């Protein structure tokens, strides 16, 4: 898939105010500072589509971008940022939970995980929330340019082993990526394209 157009549509904290067009929707979420905005910009080929910052917790709203005029990319707030106040965290959790449970147009969630780290409880807990609510998702391991291939493989294997031991029937679809060298761009966009085709064919 080639990204020919990418336009910002709306930011809000209420699911009811999300776009009403019946287009397939893909949400991107992960722990704060996982490289989400950089990944979105890399995938779309727009350097400033999503705001990047060295300060974790920059994204605080549900941000909708219309891609190629036929699907939505949704940039969601990061979870697990320690410096956000407790009241703000509760607000995040509330409208993020509402989004996942109510948004019928959502066809896939991309859970971003920093490939440099071994399994983090907060990431696994969030994926369990998605699975329990039957929300389709795939994993994107980010910042792969920061590690040697062997180390990346070892960390991913630890996720696989840990989740399969915790009664997961299978390990989710996953991709490795780097916003610096564009690793994973083609694979992720082709995956989205295949789901779009099923959506348009009425199979989803």
PyMOL commands that set and color helices and strands:
alter all, ss='L'
color gray80, all
select helices_A, chain A and resi 15-17+36-44+86-102+121-132+144-146+149-165+185-200
alter helices_A, ss='H'
color red, helices_A
select strands_A, chain A and resi 6-12+24-30+62-67+71-75+106-114+137-142+174-176
alter strands_A, ss='S'
color yellow, strands_A
deselect
rebuild
show_as cartoon
